[in-house]
Amino acid sequence: MIYQIQPLNPVAIDLGFTSIYWYGLIIGFGAFLGYLIANREAVKRGLPNDLFADLLLFAIPIAILSSRIYYVIFKWEYYIQHPGQILAIWEGGLAIHGGLIGALITGYIFAKKRGVSFWKLADIAAPSILLGQAVGRWGNFMNQEAHGGPVDPAFLQSLQIPQFIIDQMYINGQHYHPTFLYESLWSLVGVALLIYLRRVNLRRGHLFFGYVIWYSFGRFFIEGLRTDSLMMFDLLRTAQVVSLVSIVGAVILIVYRHKMGLDHERYLDAEPEKKVVKKQKKKKSK
């Protein structure tokens, strides 16, 4: 069968002097959606209404910068030859792990400055981070990147996925695994699981660790299907190494914090200052 499929235009709006790409719009929409969910939950948990808005003012630009730096470092042989492409993030090339590292460091410093529990912030943000990743993968879809190896079109048909996805996975005369879709769906299931676990009232920090383990487990296997993996020493897929380290690190921290008695507070517990305010109000009423 001869295919004549035109890929979707990665440019959303052409202003003449510049272009706005779907890649950036989709990632921005994912971040905004995540913010709305996190902010609503933060208010329910007794935190200020503007706390997450203030955090994102720092976290988003730093995450974008760190994700690009991470990507460029592992593609340095290319970028040393094409330095003008280093800033071309609209063409793709934002590594999720790099962005997470920048965002976590920013979140930790922010929590210390504001006098808020970092683990409480991390637990609240965990589903939103994963949701942002799930939505953001569709930016890769528009750029026809982050796909897997070649597959027969009959295989894609058997997955019962929409035809427009199958068509977009037809690149240079060959169909490819829609690994962006696998990761997006895996992440969406994780979002639902994390939101459900809020009701379980886990120990503080465990929701965030659950996010790390869930995402890393899925990413490890999905990464094995991809053809554009960042490589470590030309031998190991960087994302797989980071995923394994993340899982082991999360388990170690769970055990360590429990043994040291650092996880006695739970997700649904009120903040200590809230309890103090309530006691003072009762005394005044008497």
C-alpha distance (Angstrom), angle and dihedral (degrees) to the residues before:
residue distance angle dihedral
M1 . . .
I2 3.82 . .
Y3 3.78 114.7 .
Q4 3.78 124.0 -154.5
I5 3.76 102.0 -178.6
Q6 3.78 123.8 160.2
P7 3.81 112.3 -148.1
L8 3.79 118.7 -127.2
N9 3.78 113.9 -90.0
P10 3.82 109.0 -102.6
V11 3.82 89.3 -154.3
A12 3.80 112.4 86.7
I13 3.81 98.1 -178.0
D14 3.80 127.3 14.2
L15 3.80 109.4 -157.6
G16 3.79 94.3 177.2
F17 3.79 96.5 -122.0
T18 3.80 91.1 49.9
S19 3.81 141.2 1.7
I20 3.78 132.8 -129.8
Y21 3.79 112.0 -142.7
W22 3.78 128.0 -147.1
Y23 3.82 87.9 -131.1
G24 3.78 92.5 67.1
L25 3.79 95.2 38.6
I26 3.79 92.9 52.2
I27 3.79 93.8 47.1
G28 3.80 89.4 47.6
F29 3.81 91.3 49.8
G30 3.81 90.5 50.6
A31 3.80 90.8 51.6
F32 3.82 91.7 48.0
L33 3.80 93.0 48.7
G34 3.79 90.2 48.9
Y35 3.80 90.4 50.0
L36 3.81 93.0 53.0
I37 3.80 91.9 52.5
A38 3.81 94.6 43.7
N39 3.80 93.8 46.2
R40 3.80 92.5 50.5
E41 3.80 90.8 50.8
A42 3.81 92.1 44.8
V43 3.80 91.4 56.6
K44 3.81 90.0 49.0
R45 3.80 88.3 52.6
G46 3.80 92.1 53.5
L47 3.80 100.4 -100.5
P48 3.84 124.4 135.3
N49 3.79 116.1 -84.2
D50 3.80 93.2 -123.4
L51 3.81 97.8 44.7
F52 3.81 97.9 98.7
A53 3.81 92.2 40.4
D54 3.81 88.9 56.7
L55 3.78 91.3 45.6
L56 3.80 93.3 51.6
L57 3.80 91.7 52.0
F58 3.79 86.1 69.5
A59 3.81 102.6 24.9
I60 3.82 99.5 54.5
P61 3.83 99.2 53.5
I62 3.79 91.9 40.3
A63 3.82 91.3 48.4
I64 3.81 91.3 50.5
L65 3.79 91.1 48.2
S66 3.81 94.5 46.4
S67 3.82 92.8 45.1
R68 3.80 90.0 53.4
I69 3.81 93.5 45.4
Y70 3.80 89.6 50.2
Y71 3.80 91.4 50.8
V72 3.80 94.5 45.6
I73 3.81 92.4 49.4
F74 3.80 91.7 57.2
K75 3.82 91.3 43.7
W76 3.78 94.7 42.8
E77 3.80 95.0 127.8
Y78 3.81 88.4 62.8
Y79 3.80 98.9 40.2
I80 3.79 94.8 47.4
Q81 3.79 85.0 62.2
H82 3.83 93.8 41.8
P83 3.84 106.6 34.0
G84 3.80 90.9 160.5
Q85 3.81 89.0 67.8
I86 3.80 95.5 57.5
L87 3.81 93.1 90.8
A88 3.83 95.7 40.5
I89 3.81 94.9 105.5
W90 3.81 91.5 149.5
E91 3.80 86.8 74.3
G92 3.80 90.8 58.6
G93 3.76 129.2 -103.9
L94 3.81 103.7 131.8
A95 3.80 109.6 138.4
I96 3.80 112.6 -146.5
H97 3.79 93.9 -148.0
G98 3.79 91.2 53.6
G99 3.79 90.8 50.4
L100 3.80 91.8 49.3
I101 3.79 91.9 51.9
G102 3.81 91.3 52.7
A103 3.80 93.2 44.1
L104 3.82 93.7 49.1
I105 3.79 93.4 49.9
T106 3.80 89.7 48.0
G107 3.80 91.7 47.3
Y108 3.81 92.4 50.3
I109 3.81 93.6 50.9
F110 3.81 91.2 43.5
A111 3.82 92.3 51.5
K112 3.80 91.4 50.1
K113 3.80 91.7 49.5
R114 3.81 92.6 48.6
G115 3.79 95.4 42.5
V116 3.80 92.9 -121.0
S117 3.80 127.0 134.8
F118 3.80 108.5 -96.8
W119 3.79 90.5 -151.3
K120 3.79 91.4 53.4
L121 3.81 90.2 52.5
A122 3.80 91.0 45.7
D123 3.81 92.9 50.5
I124 3.80 92.3 49.7
A125 3.80 92.4 46.3
A126 3.82 97.2 44.7
P127 3.85 97.9 88.8
S128 3.80 90.5 42.5
I129 3.80 93.1 51.9
L130 3.78 90.4 50.9
L131 3.81 91.4 46.4
G132 3.80 90.1 51.6
Q133 3.80 89.4 52.4
A134 3.80 91.8 48.7
V135 3.81 92.2 52.2
G136 3.79 93.7 39.8
R137 3.79 92.6 59.4
W138 3.79 87.8 70.1
G139 3.78 86.8 66.5
N140 3.82 86.2 62.9
F141 3.79 87.4 50.1
M142 3.80 91.4 57.3
N143 3.81 90.3 49.9
Q144 3.83 92.3 46.1
E145 3.80 90.9 -124.1
A146 3.81 138.1 120.5
H147 3.80 88.9 49.0
G148 3.78 129.4 141.0
G149 3.77 134.0 -122.1
P150 3.81 127.6 -57.4
V151 3.80 118.7 -64.4
D152 3.77 136.5 177.6
P153 3.83 113.6 -99.0
A154 3.81 87.9 -125.7
F155 3.82 88.4 64.7
L156 3.79 91.2 54.7
Q157 3.79 90.7 47.9
S158 3.79 89.1 52.8
L159 3.82 89.9 58.8
Q160 3.82 89.2 65.4
I161 3.79 91.7 -131.8
P162 3.84 122.8 151.6
Q163 3.79 116.7 -81.4
F164 3.82 93.3 -122.1
I165 3.81 89.0 64.0
I166 3.80 91.6 49.4
D167 3.80 89.9 49.0
Q168 3.81 92.9 49.4
M169 3.79 89.5 51.3
Y170 3.81 89.2 60.3
I171 3.80 101.4 99.2
N172 3.80 126.2 170.1
G173 3.79 93.6 -17.8
Q174 3.83 97.5 -44.5
H175 3.80 137.8 88.4
Y176 3.81 118.1 -129.5
H177 3.80 139.6 -162.4
P178 3.85 108.9 -87.0
T179 3.79 92.0 -132.8
F180 3.80 89.2 160.8
L181 3.82 86.2 64.8
Y182 3.80 93.7 47.3
E183 3.78 90.9 53.6
S184 3.79 93.6 43.5
L185 3.81 92.2 53.0
W186 3.81 92.4 43.9
S187 3.80 88.9 52.3
L188 3.82 93.2 48.2
V189 3.80 90.6 53.7
G190 3.80 87.4 49.9
V191 3.81 91.0 52.2
A192 3.80 90.8 54.5
L193 3.82 90.9 47.2
L194 3.81 93.9 49.8
I195 3.79 92.7 48.1
Y196 3.81 89.5 50.7
L197 3.82 91.1 49.2
R198 3.79 89.9 58.3
R199 3.81 86.8 76.3
V200 3.79 91.4 53.7
N201 3.82 89.1 66.4
L202 3.80 96.5 -136.1
R203 3.76 122.8 -168.3
R204 3.78 113.3 -78.9
G205 3.79 111.2 -83.7
H206 3.79 95.6 22.5
L207 3.80 94.7 98.1
F208 3.78 89.9 55.6
F209 3.80 91.7 46.6
G210 3.79 88.1 49.0
Y211 3.80 88.7 55.6
V212 3.81 91.4 50.0
I213 3.80 93.1 49.5
W214 3.82 95.3 43.3
Y215 3.78 96.1 48.3
S216 3.81 94.4 41.0
F217 3.80 93.0 49.9
G218 3.80 92.7 53.0
R219 3.80 94.4 40.2
F220 3.82 91.6 53.4
F221 3.80 93.0 60.7
I222 3.81 97.2 35.7
E223 3.80 90.7 50.3
G224 3.79 88.8 58.5
L225 3.82 88.6 66.0
R226 3.79 96.5 50.9
T227 3.79 126.0 101.4
D228 3.81 98.3 -159.9
S229 3.80 101.0 55.5
L230 3.78 120.5 151.4
M231 3.79 106.1 -116.3
M232 3.78 132.1 -141.6
F233 3.82 113.8 -145.2
D234 3.81 87.1 -17.8
L235 3.80 87.6 -79.6
L236 3.79 110.3 74.9
R237 3.77 132.1 46.7
T238 3.78 104.5 -115.9
A239 3.81 95.2 -144.9
Q240 3.81 91.2 53.3
V241 3.80 92.2 50.6
V242 3.81 91.4 47.4
S243 3.81 90.7 47.0
L244 3.80 92.7 53.7
V245 3.80 92.2 45.6
S246 3.81 89.8 48.6
I247 3.80 93.3 52.3
V248 3.80 93.3 47.5
G249 3.81 91.2 44.0
A250 3.81 92.4 50.4
V251 3.82 92.2 51.1
I252 3.81 91.7 47.5
L253 3.80 91.9 50.4
I254 3.80 91.9 48.1
V255 3.81 91.0 53.5
Y256 3.82 93.9 41.4
R257 3.81 95.3 49.3
H258 3.80 90.6 47.5
K259 3.80 94.2 49.9
M260 3.80 91.5 46.8
G261 3.80 91.9 48.6
L262 3.80 92.8 -118.3
D263 3.80 96.1 129.8
H264 3.79 102.0 57.0
E265 3.82 92.1 117.3
R266 3.78 118.5 81.1
Y267 3.77 134.1 -144.5
L268 3.81 96.7 -104.4
D269 3.81 95.4 42.7
A270 3.79 115.3 120.0
E271 3.78 118.3 -117.6
P272 3.84 113.7 -94.8
E273 3.81 92.1 -119.8
K274 3.81 89.8 55.8
K275 3.79 90.5 55.8
V276 3.80 91.0 49.9
V277 3.80 91.7 51.8
K278 3.81 91.2 50.9
K279 3.85 91.6 51.1
Q280 3.80 91.7 49.8
K281 3.81 90.9 51.1
K282 3.83 90.7 51.9
K283 3.81 91.7 52.3
K284 3.80 91.8 50.8
S285 3.81 91.3 49.9
K286 3.81 90.4 55.1
